[in-house]
Amino acid sequence: MAGVPSPDQLAAFERYLSSERRYSSHTLSNYRRDLEKLRQWSSKAGIADLDELNSHHLRQCLGQLHAGGLGGSSLARWLSSLRTLFKFALREHWVSGNPVTGLSAPKNAKKLPRTLDVDQVQQLLNMTADNPLAIRDLAMAELMYSSGLRLAELASIDLPDLDLTEATITVTGKGGKTRTLPVGTPAQTAVTKWLKERSSWCEADQHALFLSRSGKRLSHRAIQQRLARIGITQGVPGRIHPHMLRHSFASHLLESSGDLRAVQELLGHANLSTTQIYTHLDFQHLSKVYDVAHPRARRKN
């Protein structure tokens, strides 16, 4: 027995995620992995039709996944994938109800993201860039820290997205939302130096900003490996990964400016609570600041 969703249903769902929701290939892979867990469980449980699943079944599956070692955040994502699936299934009349309603994942203790302090960032970026590969890597690291970019945003940058005259870059973030960001002077210098080397790595019709030596767009995995290598070479403690530079960008900017809303806009966060988590802020402290400072929040004596 194949389990659910069926191959045809899964294919239709993926088309919906790709064409209507405009999700990235990385997000689609996450959905496939999440739904594969459901398919395997339902196959063992003898469930052949999506409409046979009820909330009791999903609680059993959730419990088994938790017992198997999945943490709260992974289980929450799994439930989120199922909610999206059943919302689509209802639209397509594959099911008569939504069994995910009311289900929630066990919560993990919140872990603060690891950041670099200002001196560590200086140590990381103070690298010798005396060959095309090092010039490219420094440009990537500088741009990521300068503009607080996500890994996917950095990898997808094309030449027209960059305006060095205006010192800005336009990126497409989650949900297909675009935002234009400032580019700092060190990043401008590093990218300009890379552009002089880039033309010898590719054909004229290649638009990707960051390339491999074969002239292709640099992959997410390659960017991760190169940043980790820079960290080792520069003697920065711990493994350096792309999101660490984004975390550091947010923390350092907030420490200097205190402008949470501005940081939210620069990061491309839909909710202020996400920015608060990124930047290690205590929400109770924020509430007290708001109560004292905001004219409409002040209580009259």
N, C-alpha and C positions, 0 to 999 in steps of 0.2 A: 504494500500500500504506500502511495507516494506522500500522503499527508497534505496539509493545506498551508497556504494557498496553493492552488494548482499551478502548473507551469503557465497556462494561458492567462490565469488571473494575475500571476506575478508579472508577466510580460506587459499586460495592460496597465498595471499599477506603476511599473517603472516608466512607461511612456508618459503617464500622467505626471509623475514627479519630474521628469526631464523636460517635457514640453510646456506643461501648464505651471508647475511650481518653479521651473528653471533651476533645479538643484544641480550641484556640481557632481562630477563623476565620483569624487571622494564621498560625498553624502550618499549617493546611490549605493556605493559599496557598503556603507554602514547599514543602510536599510536591508540590503541583501543578507548580511550577516545576522541581523536581528530576526528577520523572517525565516531564515534557515533554522534558527533555534526553535521557532514555533512549528515549522514543518516537521522537524525530527521528533519533537514531543508528540505532536498530533498523530504522526505515523505509528508510534509505539502505542498510543492510546486507542488506535483503531478508528480515528475520526477521518472521514473521507470527504466531508463537505464543510466549507467555511461556515455555513449557517448552523451547523451542529454545535459549534463552540459556544459555551456559555461562560459566565463569570467564574463559576466554580472550577471549570477546566483551566482557565487562565490563572487562577490563584494557585492551583496545583503546579502548573508550569513555572510560575513565578517562584514558588517555594523551592522547587527543584533547582532552578538556576541559581538561587541564592545559596542553597546548600552546596552547590557545585563550585562556589567561590566568587560569583559575580557580586560586585559591590553595589552600593546604593545608586551611584551615578550611572553605572552601566545598566542597571535594571530600570532606572527612570527613563533612559534613552530607549530601551527595549519597549517599554509601555508607550512612549511617545510614538514610536514607529507603528505600533499596533493601533493606536488611536487614529493615526493618519490613514492606515490601511482600511480600518472599518468605516471611517467617514467616507472614503472612496467607495467601499463595497456597498454601503447604503445607497449612495448615488447611482450605482450601477445595478441596484436591485439584486445583489448577490446574497444579501442577508436581510433579515427582518428586524434586527435590533443590534445594538452596540454593546457587546459583553465587557468592554474595557471600562465602561462608565463606573466610577466609584473606586476603581483600583488605584493603589498608590504603592510606590516602592519604598523599602526601608531607607532611612536617611543615613548618610555617612556624616561623620564630623567634618566640618568645613576645613579644608587645608588651604592655607594662604599660599599663593603662588610664589615661587622663588624668584628673586630679582637680584640684579647686580647693583652694587652701590656705584656712585659716580666715579670713584677711583678705579674700580674694576672695569667699568666701561672704557675709561681712558686707556687702561692697560690692554684691553682687548683690541681696541681700534688703532692703537699705536703700533701697527704692524708694518713691516717692510714690504712694500709692494713694488718689486723690481722686475716682475715678469707678468705676462698677460693674465695668467691664472690668478696670481695674487692680487693684481689690479682689479679683476672682476670680483673676487671674493670680498675685498675691502669695500667696493662700491655697494655690494649687496648688504653687508653688515651696516655700513653707514646709513644707507637708505632705510633699512628696517628700523633702526634705532631713531633716526631723524624724524620719521613720519608715523611710527607706531604701527607698522604694517603687519597683517596676518601673513602666514606662510603662503597661503593660496593667492593672496593679493600680490605679493612680491613676484611669485612665479608667473602670474598672468599679465604682468606689465608689458605693454607694447610701446614702441617708440613714440607714436602719436599721443600717448598718455602723459608724456613727460614734457614740461615746458620750463626749460632752464632759464629762459629770459625772465619769466615771472616767478621763478623758483617755486613751482608747484608741480604736483603729480595727481592725476585722477585715477582712482582705483575702484574696482567693483567688489563690494563686500558680500556679506551673507544676504540671501534673498534678492540678489541682483541689484542691490542699492549702490549707487555710485556716490563718491564724495571726493572733493578736491582738497588736498592737503599741502601744507607748506613743506619745503625742502630746505634744510639748514645748509649753511655755507660749506662745512666739511663734506657733507653728502654731495652737494653740487660739484665740488672739486673732484671727488672720487669718481662720480658718474661720468663727468666730462673726460677724465683720463681713460676710463673704460671705453667710452664711445670711440676714442681714437684707435683702440686696439680691436674693437668688436668687428669692424668692417672686414678684417682679414680672416675672420672665423666663419663667415657665412655668405650666402648668395644675397643679391640686392633685394630680392623679394621677401626676405625673412624679416618679420616685424618684431619678434620677441626681443626684449631688452637684454635679458640674461640668457646666455647660450652655453651649451657644452662645447667641447673642442671639436665635435663633429658638426657643429653649426645648427644643432637642434635646440629648441626651448629647454632650459634646464628644469629637471624634474624636481618635485618636492623632496624626494629622498636625497637627491644629490645636494640640494641646498642644505638640508639638515646635516649631511656628512661634512660639507665644507665648513659650516659654522662650528661644528664640534672640533674639527681639525684646527681652526684658528684658535679656539680656546686652549687646546693642548699646546700649540706652538707658543702662544703668548703667556702660558703659565697661569691661566685663570682657574681657580679651584672649581671642581665639579664639571659636569658635562654641560656645554653651552648648546642650547637649542633655540630655534627661531622665536618661539613665544616668550622666552625669557627676555629678549630684547624689547618685545612689545610691552611686557609687564614693567620693565625698567623704564621705558619711555613714559608710561602712564604715571608711575610712582614719582619719578623725578619732576615731571611737569606739574603734578599736583602739589608736591612739596614746595615748589618754587612759587606757584601762582595761587594755590588755594581755590582755583576755579573749577569745581567739579563738573559743571555743565559744559564748559569748554572742552574738558578732557573727554567727556561723554561723546561730544560731537566728533572730536578728532578720532576717537577709537571706533566710531560707527556703531555704538551700542543703542539698541532700541529702548532699553530700560536703565534708569539711573542706578538701580540696585546692582546691576551687573558691573557697572563702573566702580561702585563702592567696594565690591568684592575684589576686583582687580587691584585696587589701590590701597588695600589694607585698612580701610577706614571703619571706624566703629559707628554704626548707623545711629546709635543712641546719641553719640556726640554730635552727629550731623543734625539730628532732630533738635538738640538744645541750641545749636547755632542758629538754626532756622527760626525757632521760637523767639529767640532774642532779637534777631536781625530783620526778619521779614515784617513789613508794616501791617500786613493783613493777618499775621499770626500772633501779634502782640495782644495780650489780654488786658482789658481795662481794669483798673483798680475799682 
